[in-house]
Amino acid sequence: MSKKIAAIVGRPNVGKSTLFNKLVGRRVSIVEDTPGVTRDRIYADCEWLGHVFLLADTGGIEVKSDDVILSQMRAQAQAAIETADVIIFVTDIRTGVTADDMDIASMLRRSGKPVVLCVNKVDKTGRVPDEIYEFYNLGLGDPYPVSSLHGLGTGDLLDKVIELFGDEPEEEIDTGTIKVAIIGKPNVGKSSLVNRIAGEQRVLVSDIPGTTRDAVDTVIENEHGRFVFIDTAGIRRKSRVEDNIEHYSVLRSYAAVERANVCVIMIDATEGFTEQDSKIAGFAHEEGKGCIIAVNKWDLIEKNDKTMDEFRTKLMNDLSFMSYAPIVFISAKSGQRVDRLFHLIKYVYDQNSMRISTGKLNEVLAEAVERVQPPSDKGRRLKIMYITQPSTNPPTFVIFVNRKELFHFSYQRYIENQIRSTFGLEGTPIRFIIRERSEKAQ
């Protein structure tokens, strides 16, 4: 089940980033007393009374007379509104209600999304200042007085956010269906790929609403099995609004990744690998999903007999943390190699779900240790006593050692490579949990 999303919006310098850091419990966003300092959109898990949701910090919505600036800021605000389940609208009690606040409030009312009106910088305890009543003029219900600096009032604010999320609908469990998230930057060809797949397959079952999003999931059944394709291209604009829309596309991708079993990470061959691609791929990796790298628009590249190998080598270097992921070069427009995706998706799903017996694991471990001695420090040598696999999706291994601090990253990577070379596990991250056990306890 994907997490709900709350987005913090408001004009510049009202304390959005400070509130974000207070709610998530750590300093994540850059905080500076200068309008517009939050250029990157920041997302983090927020937990309140057992509920975990994704909180998004955004740049300030600044309404100016310049038509270009006005359209840019409105597009940014609309992207945040469309993505989120609940909007936290932050205002400033010191300045009162401004014309920009009224403009943003009007936009939020038209959206129909639930809004929590936060009046920030109420830094004194006791009686709420009379100035707060002015904020009823925004037409967004009761204002919640908050001090993002000191944390005052944040509990009531979060109570309201959780209330507006509502009850999470039950999601049907279908063990025979593979959920596939098509993720990537805007205009990389995600929708084109889904349309190509749907158009070329012989049996198109149905279009069903996404569990918690307005996006439409495409259900396809063919000789390879039953698949649900989650298209994350929901936020699109004809004109590119700096980087703002891209940042919100990452947020929608986050929600889709959580629902998926396998992620197809699309990269535009004409642009090459970018930092945004790394962010999106990194989240899929961290969530432990099966991953495939699909390099789209390959038909637009001038090629020789070395082009593909050179692109693959560079991509593997850029995505060094995801070297396990298979790479396929496709054209969603022409259909080139698109048919290979189903085989890869099924294969990666099986690898992500693989369970290995304890006996076989320990045989591989013993051979690996015999081949390369574990590291030592100050006369103490690492001893690896036992390995077992408690869970899948992704394959997770518990390794018992005498001293955790001796189990260096480089040796962990060596053990990982030995496991992969024996059992495959292509297309899936694997996890190690290192636990200490006294040598006497053996």
C-alpha positions as CSV (number, residue, x, y, z in Angstrom):
1,M,0.0,0.0,0.0
2,S,1.4,3.4,-1.0
3,K,1.8,6.1,1.6
4,K,-0.4,9.2,1.7
5,I,1.2,12.4,0.7
6,A,1.0,15.8,2.4
7,A,2.5,18.9,0.7
8,I,3.5,22.0,2.5
9,V,2.8,25.1,0.3
10,G,2.8,28.8,0.9
11,R,4.4,32.1,-0.2
12,P,8.2,32.6,0.4
13,N,9.6,33.1,3.9
14,V,6.7,32.0,6.0
15,G,8.6,29.1,7.6
16,K,7.7,26.1,5.4
17,S,11.1,24.5,5.6
18,T,11.4,25.0,9.3
19,L,8.0,23.4,9.8
20,F,9.0,20.5,7.5
21,N,12.2,19.8,9.5
22,K,10.2,20.0,12.8
23,L,7.6,17.5,11.6
24,V,10.0,15.0,10.2
25,G,12.2,15.3,13.3
26,R,15.5,16.2,11.7
27,R,17.2,18.9,9.6
28,V,16.5,17.9,6.0
29,S,15.6,21.1,4.2
30,I,18.0,24.0,4.0
31,V,16.7,26.8,6.2
32,E,17.7,30.4,5.5
33,D,16.0,33.7,6.0
34,T,16.0,34.5,2.3
35,P,13.0,34.0,0.0
36,G,13.4,31.3,-2.5
37,V,16.2,29.4,-0.8
38,T,14.4,26.0,-1.1
39,R,15.2,25.3,-4.7
40,D,15.1,21.5,-4.5
41,R,11.9,19.8,-3.4
42,I,12.6,17.6,-0.3
43,Y,10.5,14.6,0.6
44,A,10.7,12.6,3.8
45,D,8.7,10.1,5.9
46,C,6.7,11.7,8.7
47,E,5.2,9.6,11.5
48,W,2.4,10.6,13.8
49,L,0.5,8.3,16.2
50,G,1.4,5.2,14.2
51,H,0.6,6.7,10.8
52,V,3.4,7.1,8.3
53,F,3.1,9.4,5.4
54,L,5.3,11.2,2.9
55,L,5.8,14.9,3.6
56,A,6.9,17.2,0.8
57,D,8.6,20.6,1.3
58,T,8.2,23.0,-1.6
59,G,9.6,26.3,-2.8
60,G,7.6,29.5,-2.1
61,I,4.7,30.4,-4.4
62,E,5.4,34.0,-5.4
63,V,2.8,35.8,-7.3
64,K,4.1,38.8,-9.3
65,S,2.8,41.0,-12.0
66,D,5.2,39.5,-14.5
67,D,3.1,37.0,-16.5
68,V,6.0,34.6,-17.0
69,I,6.7,34.4,-13.2
70,L,3.0,34.2,-12.4
71,S,2.6,31.2,-14.7
72,Q,5.7,29.5,-13.4
73,M,4.6,29.8,-9.8
74,R,1.1,28.8,-10.5
75,A,2.3,25.7,-12.4
76,Q,4.6,24.8,-9.4
77,A,1.7,25.2,-7.0
78,Q,-0.7,23.2,-9.1
79,A,1.9,20.4,-9.4
80,A,2.1,20.1,-5.6
81,I,-1.7,20.3,-5.3
82,E,-2.3,17.5,-7.9
83,T,0.3,15.2,-6.3
84,A,-0.7,15.5,-2.6
85,D,-3.6,14.0,-0.7
86,V,-3.7,16.8,1.8
87,I,-2.3,20.3,1.5
88,I,-0.7,22.1,4.5
89,F,-1.0,25.8,3.7
90,V,1.5,27.8,5.7
91,T,0.9,31.5,6.5
92,D,2.6,34.1,8.8
93,I,0.8,35.7,11.7
94,R,3.3,38.5,11.7
95,T,2.4,39.8,8.3
96,G,-1.2,38.8,8.4
97,V,-3.2,37.8,5.4
98,T,-1.5,39.1,2.2
99,A,-2.8,39.4,-1.4
100,D,-0.6,36.4,-2.3
101,D,-2.2,34.4,0.5
102,M,-5.6,35.2,-0.9
103,D,-4.5,34.1,-4.4
104,I,-3.1,30.8,-3.1
105,A,-6.2,30.2,-1.0
106,S,-8.4,30.7,-4.0
107,M,-6.3,28.2,-6.0
108,L,-6.6,25.6,-3.2
109,R,-10.3,26.0,-2.8
110,R,-10.8,25.4,-6.6
111,S,-8.6,22.2,-6.3
112,G,-11.1,20.5,-4.1
113,K,-8.2,18.9,-2.1
114,P,-8.4,18.9,1.7
115,V,-6.4,21.8,3.2
116,V,-5.0,22.4,6.7
117,L,-4.5,26.1,7.3
118,C,-1.4,26.6,9.3
119,V,-0.7,30.1,10.8
120,N,3.0,30.0,11.6
121,K,5.2,32.0,14.0
122,V,2.8,32.0,16.9
123,D,5.8,31.6,19.2
124,K,4.3,32.4,22.6
125,T,2.4,30.0,24.8
126,G,-0.9,30.8,26.4
127,R,-3.7,32.8,24.8
128,V,-3.8,32.7,21.0
129,P,-3.3,36.2,19.5
130,D,-6.5,38.0,18.2
131,E,-4.7,38.4,14.9
132,I,-5.4,34.8,14.0
133,Y,-9.1,35.5,13.4
134,E,-8.1,37.4,10.3
135,F,-7.1,34.1,8.6
136,Y,-10.8,33.0,8.6
137,N,-11.1,35.4,5.6
138,L,-9.1,32.8,3.5
139,G,-12.2,30.6,3.5
140,L,-10.3,27.4,4.4
141,G,-11.8,26.6,7.8
142,D,-10.2,26.9,11.2
143,P,-6.6,28.2,11.3
144,Y,-4.1,26.2,13.3
145,P,-1.7,28.3,15.3
146,V,1.8,26.8,15.1
147,S,5.4,27.7,16.0
148,S,7.5,25.7,13.6
149,L,10.6,27.0,15.5
150,H,9.5,25.6,18.8
151,G,7.1,22.9,17.7
152,L,4.1,24.5,19.5
153,G,0.8,23.4,18.0
154,T,2.3,20.8,15.6
155,G,0.4,18.0,17.3
156,D,-3.0,19.5,16.6
157,L,-1.8,20.2,13.0
158,L,-0.8,16.6,12.5
159,D,-4.0,15.3,14.1
160,K,-5.9,17.2,11.4
161,V,-3.7,16.0,8.6
162,I,-4.3,12.3,9.6
163,E,-8.0,13.0,9.9
164,L,-8.2,14.4,6.4
165,F,-6.3,11.4,5.0
166,G,-9.3,9.3,5.9
167,D,-9.4,5.5,6.1
168,E,-7.0,3.6,3.7
169,P,-9.0,1.4,1.4
170,E,-8.3,-2.3,1.5
171,E,-6.1,-3.4,-1.4
172,E,-6.9,-6.8,-2.9
173,I,-4.1,-9.2,-2.7
174,D,-3.4,-11.1,-5.9
175,T,-0.3,-13.2,-5.7
176,G,-0.5,-14.0,-9.3
177,T,-0.2,-10.4,-10.6
178,I,3.1,-8.6,-11.0
179,K,2.8,-4.8,-10.3
180,V,5.2,-2.8,-12.5
181,A,5.9,0.9,-12.0
182,I,7.1,2.7,-15.0
183,I,9.2,5.5,-13.5
184,G,11.4,8.3,-14.8
185,K,11.6,12.0,-15.6
186,P,8.7,13.7,-17.5
187,N,8.7,13.3,-21.2
188,V,11.0,10.3,-21.2
189,G,8.3,8.2,-22.8
190,K,6.5,6.5,-19.9
191,S,3.0,6.8,-21.2
192,S,4.2,6.0,-24.7
193,L,5.6,2.7,-23.4
194,V,2.4,1.8,-21.5
195,N,0.4,2.6,-24.6
196,R,2.7,0.6,-26.8
197,I,2.5,-2.4,-24.5
198,A,-1.3,-2.2,-24.2
199,G,-1.7,-1.8,-27.9
200,E,0.5,-4.7,-28.9
201,Q,-0.8,-7.2,-26.4
202,R,-3.6,-9.6,-27.5
203,V,-5.6,-9.4,-24.3
204,L,-6.2,-6.1,-22.6
205,V,-8.2,-6.8,-19.5
206,S,-9.2,-3.4,-18.2
207,D,-8.3,0.1,-17.0
208,I,-8.7,0.4,-13.2
209,P,-8.3,3.4,-10.9
210,G,-5.1,3.6,-8.9
211,T,-5.4,2.6,-5.3
212,T,-4.6,6.0,-3.9
213,R,-3.9,8.2,-6.9
214,D,-5.8,9.6,-9.8
215,A,-3.5,7.7,-12.2
216,V,-4.9,4.8,-14.2
217,D,-3.4,1.4,-13.9
218,T,-3.3,-0.8,-17.0
219,V,-3.9,-4.5,-16.5
220,I,-2.5,-6.8,-19.1
221,E,-2.6,-10.5,-19.4
222,N,-0.7,-12.5,-21.9
223,E,1.5,-15.7,-22.3
224,H,4.0,-14.3,-19.8
225,G,1.4,-13.8,-17.0
226,R,-0.8,-11.1,-15.5
227,F,0.7,-7.6,-15.0
228,V,-0.5,-4.2,-13.6
229,F,1.4,-1.3,-15.2
230,I,1.5,1.8,-13.1
231,D,2.1,4.8,-15.3
232,T,3.6,7.7,-13.3
233,A,3.3,10.4,-15.9
234,G,0.4,12.1,-14.3
235,I,2.0,15.6,-14.0
236,R,2.7,17.1,-17.4
237,R,2.9,20.5,-18.9
238,K,3.5,21.6,-22.4
239,S,6.0,24.2,-21.4
240,R,8.9,23.3,-19.2
241,V,8.7,25.2,-15.9
242,E,12.4,25.2,-14.9
243,D,12.9,22.1,-12.8
244,N,9.8,22.4,-10.7
245,I,7.5,19.9,-12.5
246,E,10.4,17.3,-12.6
247,H,10.7,17.5,-8.8
248,Y,7.1,16.7,-8.3
249,S,7.3,13.8,-10.8
250,V,9.8,12.3,-8.4
251,L,7.2,12.5,-5.7
252,R,4.6,10.7,-7.8
253,S,7.3,8.1,-8.7
254,Y,7.9,7.5,-5.0
255,A,4.2,6.6,-4.4
256,A,4.2,4.3,-7.4
257,V,7.4,2.5,-6.4
258,E,5.9,1.6,-3.0
259,R,3.0,-0.2,-4.8
260,A,5.2,-2.0,-7.3
261,N,7.0,-5.4,-7.3
262,V,9.2,-4.4,-10.2
263,C,10.3,-0.9,-11.4
264,V,11.2,-0.1,-15.0
265,I,13.4,2.9,-14.8
266,M,13.2,4.8,-18.1
267,I,16.1,6.9,-19.2
268,D,16.1,9.2,-22.3
269,A,18.8,8.1,-24.7
270,T,19.0,11.5,-26.3
271,E,19.7,13.2,-22.9
272,G,21.8,10.6,-21.3
273,F,21.9,9.9,-17.5
274,T,21.0,12.8,-15.2
275,E,21.0,13.5,-11.5
276,Q,17.2,13.2,-11.5
277,D,17.5,9.7,-13.0
278,S,19.8,8.8,-10.1
279,K,17.3,10.1,-7.5
280,I,14.5,8.1,-9.0
281,A,16.6,4.9,-9.4
282,G,18.0,5.3,-5.9
283,F,14.6,5.3,-4.3
284,A,13.6,2.1,-6.1
285,H,16.9,0.5,-4.9
286,E,16.4,1.7,-1.3
287,E,12.8,0.2,-1.4
288,G,14.3,-3.2,-2.4
289,K,12.3,-3.5,-5.6
290,G,13.3,-5.5,-8.6
291,C,14.7,-3.1,-11.2
292,I,15.2,-2.9,-14.9
293,I,16.9,0.0,-16.7
294,A,15.1,0.8,-20.0
295,V,16.9,3.3,-22.3
296,N,14.2,4.7,-24.4
297,K,14.3,6.6,-27.8
298,W,17.2,4.4,-28.9
299,D,15.9,4.8,-32.5
300,L,16.9,8.5,-32.4
301,I,20.6,7.8,-31.6
302,E,23.2,7.7,-34.4
303,K,24.9,4.4,-33.8
304,N,27.9,2.3,-34.8
305,D,28.8,-1.1,-33.6
306,K,30.2,0.3,-30.4
307,T,27.5,2.8,-29.4
308,M,25.4,0.4,-27.3
309,D,28.4,-1.0,-25.4
310,E,29.8,2.4,-24.7
311,F,26.4,3.7,-23.5
312,R,26.0,0.6,-21.3
313,T,29.5,1.0,-19.8
314,K,28.9,4.7,-18.9
315,L,25.4,3.9,-17.5
316,M,26.8,1.2,-15.3
317,N,29.4,3.6,-14.0
318,D,26.8,6.3,-13.3
319,L,24.5,3.8,-11.6
320,S,27.2,1.9,-9.8
321,F,24.9,1.3,-6.8
322,M,22.6,-0.6,-9.2
323,S,25.0,-2.6,-11.2
324,Y,22.8,-5.7,-10.7
325,A,20.0,-4.2,-12.9
326,P,19.7,-5.5,-16.5
327,I,19.7,-2.8,-19.2
328,V,17.5,-2.9,-22.3
329,F,17.6,-0.4,-25.2
330,I,14.1,0.2,-26.5
331,S,11.9,2.6,-28.5
332,A,8.4,3.0,-27.2
333,K,7.5,4.8,-30.4
334,S,8.6,2.0,-32.8
335,G,8.2,-0.9,-30.5
336,Q,11.9,-1.9,-30.8
337,R,12.8,-4.5,-28.1
338,V,9.6,-3.7,-26.1
339,D,8.6,-7.4,-26.3
340,R,11.7,-8.3,-24.2
341,L,10.4,-6.3,-21.2
342,F,7.9,-9.0,-20.2
343,H,10.5,-11.7,-20.0
344,L,12.8,-9.4,-18.0
345,I,10.0,-8.3,-15.7
346,K,9.0,-11.9,-14.9
347,Y,12.7,-12.9,-14.5
348,V,13.5,-9.9,-12.2
349,Y,10.3,-10.5,-10.1
350,D,11.4,-14.2,-9.6
351,Q,14.9,-13.1,-8.6
352,N,13.5,-10.5,-6.1
353,S,11.4,-13.3,-4.6
354,M,14.1,-16.0,-4.5
355,R,14.6,-18.0,-1.3
356,I,17.9,-19.9,-0.8
357,S,18.3,-22.7,1.6
358,T,20.5,-22.2,4.7
359,G,22.6,-25.2,3.8
360,K,23.5,-23.9,0.3
361,L,24.2,-20.4,1.6
362,N,26.6,-21.7,4.2
363,E,28.4,-23.8,1.6
364,V,29.0,-20.7,-0.5
365,L,30.0,-18.7,2.5
366,A,32.6,-21.4,3.6
367,E,34.1,-21.4,0.1
368,A,34.3,-17.6,-0.1
369,V,36.0,-17.4,3.3
370,E,38.5,-20.1,2.4
371,R,39.2,-18.2,-0.9
372,V,39.7,-14.8,0.7
373,Q,40.5,-14.5,4.4
374,P,38.3,-12.1,6.4
375,P,39.9,-8.8,7.4
376,S,41.6,-8.3,10.8
377,D,42.4,-5.4,13.0
378,K,44.9,-5.2,15.9
379,G,45.3,-8.9,16.1
380,R,41.5,-9.6,16.0
381,R,40.2,-11.4,12.9
382,L,36.7,-11.3,11.7
383,K,34.9,-14.7,12.0
384,I,31.8,-15.4,10.0
385,M,29.9,-18.1,11.8
386,Y,26.6,-18.5,10.0
387,I,24.3,-17.1,7.3
388,T,20.6,-17.5,6.8
389,Q,17.8,-15.9,4.7
390,P,14.8,-14.7,6.8
391,S,12.9,-12.9,4.0
392,T,12.5,-12.0,0.4
393,N,11.5,-8.9,-1.7
394,P,14.4,-8.1,-1.6
395,P,16.4,-11.2,-0.6
396,T,17.6,-10.4,2.9
397,F,20.4,-12.3,4.7
398,V,21.4,-12.4,8.3
399,I,25.1,-13.0,8.9
400,F,26.4,-13.8,12.4
401,V,29.9,-12.7,13.2
402,N,32.2,-12.3,16.2
403,R,32.7,-8.5,15.8
404,K,30.5,-6.3,13.6
405,E,33.1,-3.5,13.3
406,L,35.5,-5.9,11.6
407,F,33.0,-6.7,8.8
408,H,34.1,-3.9,6.5
409,F,32.0,-2.8,3.5
410,S,34.5,-4.1,1.0
411,Y,34.3,-7.6,2.5
412,Q,30.5,-7.4,2.6
413,R,30.6,-6.5,-1.1
414,Y,32.9,-9.5,-1.7
415,I,30.4,-11.9,0.0
416,E,27.6,-10.3,-2.0
417,N,29.4,-10.9,-5.2
418,Q,30.0,-14.6,-4.3
419,I,26.3,-15.0,-3.5
420,R,25.3,-13.3,-6.8
421,S,27.7,-15.3,-8.9
422,T,26.3,-18.6,-7.4
423,F,22.6,-17.9,-7.3
424,G,22.1,-15.1,-9.8
425,L,19.8,-12.6,-8.1
426,E,20.0,-10.4,-11.1
427,G,17.8,-7.3,-11.1
428,T,17.3,-7.2,-7.4
429,P,19.1,-5.5,-4.5
430,I,20.0,-7.7,-1.6
431,R,20.2,-6.8,2.1
432,F,22.6,-7.8,4.8
433,I,21.8,-7.7,8.5
434,I,25.0,-8.2,10.5
435,R,24.6,-9.6,14.1
436,E,27.2,-10.3,16.7
437,R,27.4,-13.7,18.4
438,S,29.9,-14.7,21.0
439,E,32.3,-17.3,19.8
440,K,31.5,-19.4,22.9
441,A,27.8,-19.5,21.8
442,Q,28.6,-21.6,18.7
